[in-house]
Amino acid sequence: MPAEKNIPVIGFAGRASSGKTTLIEKIVSAFTEQKVRVAVIKHVHHPFDFDVPGKDTYRHKKAGAASVILASSGQVAMVKDTPDEYPLEEIISRYVNDADLIIVEGFKGAPIPKIEVYTHHSGEPPLSASGDSLYIAVVTDDDIGVSIPKFRRDDADAIAGFISMHILNAHK
């Protein structure tokens, strides 16, 4: 990750519908209660519309604007065309400058420490079973044998504590 900012990063990876977003929401809440500023970067595999059809900013984008920025008191949002998909490092470098922790959802191939969110419903083996040393923990309610720490889905506080100890404290 970008050395000039040195913001600690933790990724959450898992198959579709494994519960990543729900878990991240709980972990962000836990960190927010601790006054930790969290930025979340979510990878999606399809084009998306960020704005509401018919609204001014939507109309600007549809008219051909390469970037549309929506600004109000206390918030800024941007939709920007890119020539290709930015790597995670570039997204962080360009857009994240005011966080204590970056949580990444997706970006399975990024060279960052990751926590897998696993459910047997996918019919696939855990990603962390591949031996990839970047997987540092797994969150599941299933009975799986792993050699890394395992947390239950309903234990967001313990997961946040693990992140604090292994990610936040490592950057101090």
N, C-alpha and C positions, 0 to 999 in steps of 0.2 A: 504494500500500500504506500501511498505517497509519504515520503519521509518528512517533507516540509510541513505537513500538518500533524502527522503522528497521532491521528485519532484512532483509537482501538476499534477493530472491526470483528464482528462475529457473524457467521452465516448460518442460516437454517435451510436445510435441504430435505427433500423427501419427494416421494411420488405424488401425483395429482390427488387431491382430496384426502391427504394424510392429516390435515389439521394444522398446517404451518401458520396460516394467517391468524387463526383463533389463538394459538399459543403465543405468537408474537404480540398480539394485542394485549394479552395478560402480562407479558414480560415488560412491555413498554409501560403499562400502568404501574407495575411494581417499581421500575426505575424512576418514573416520574414522581412517585411518592417520596423517593429518596433524593429528589432534586437533581437527578442525572438527566441531562439533555440528550435525547435520543433522536437520531435521524434514521429513517427506514428507507431502504432502496429495494424495490420489488421488481424482479425481472418478469416480463410477460413475453409470451411467444407469438403474439399477434399484434397487428396495428390497433391503436385505440383512439377514441375520441375522449378528450378530457373535459370538454365543455358541453353545454346544453344547446341542442339545435334551436336556432332562432335568436339566441342571445347575441349581443354585439361582438363579443370576442370570437364566438363560433363563426359568425359571418365574416369577420376579418380573416380568419384562417382559411375558410372555404374560398374566399376571394383570392387567396394566393400568398398571404403573408408567410414568410419563412419562420417567423417567431411571433408569438402573441403573448404578452405579459399582462396578467390581471393583477392589479394592485389595489389594496384597501388599507385601512388603518389596522396594522398588525398582521397582515398576510400578503404574500406574493405567490402567484402561481404562473408557470410558464409552459407553453407548448411550443416546441422547437423542432423543426425538421433537421435531420442529421443525414449525412451522406451514407452512413452505414450504422450498424449497432455499435455503440461505444463500449469498450471494455470497462469493467467495473472500476478499475484504477482511474480511468479518465472521468467517469461520472463523479467519483469522489473528488478528484482534483478540481473539476470545474464547478461543482455545485454544492459541496458540503464544506462549510467552514465554521460552523457555530454549534458543534455538537460535542458531547463528551464520549459518546459511543455511537457507532454505526451498526445497525442490524440489517443484514442483507437476507432477503428471501429469494431463493432460487440461485442463479449463477453457480450451479453445481461444480463447474470446472474451474472456478476462480481459486487462486492460490491463497486462500484464507482459512482459518480454523472454522470448522462447521459442527453444528449439532444436527443430527438427523432426527426428523419426526417420522416415525414409522408405524404403519398398521399392516397387519397381515392381509387385509382386504384387497390390497393391490395384487396379491398373488405372486409378487416378486420378492426376492430376498432383500434384506436390509442393504442399503448402499454402503453402510459402514462395514459390512462383512467383507468388502473388497480388499481390506487391509490398508486402505488409504489413510496415512497418518494424520491427515488434516481433519478427519472426523474425531472429535474429542469427547463426544457424549452422544447418547441416543435417548429420545423421549418416546416411550411406548407403554401401552398397557398390556401388550402381548408378552408372552413368556418366550423370550429369545435369549440365546447365550451370546453375550458380547464381552469383550475384554476391556471395554471402556465404560466409564460411569453411565448408569442407566437411571432415568427419572420417569416418574409417572406423569401423565398429561395434566393432572389436576394439581401439580406441585410447582406452579410458576415461581413462587418465592424461592424455592430451593434451586431452581434453574437460574434465576437471577443472581442468587448468591454464588453459584458455581461460575457464572460469567464474571461477576465482580472479582472473584478470587483469581481466576485463570486468565482473564482478558484485561479487565480494567487495572488491576493491581500490577500486572506485568508491564504496563505502559507508564508507570509512575517513576 
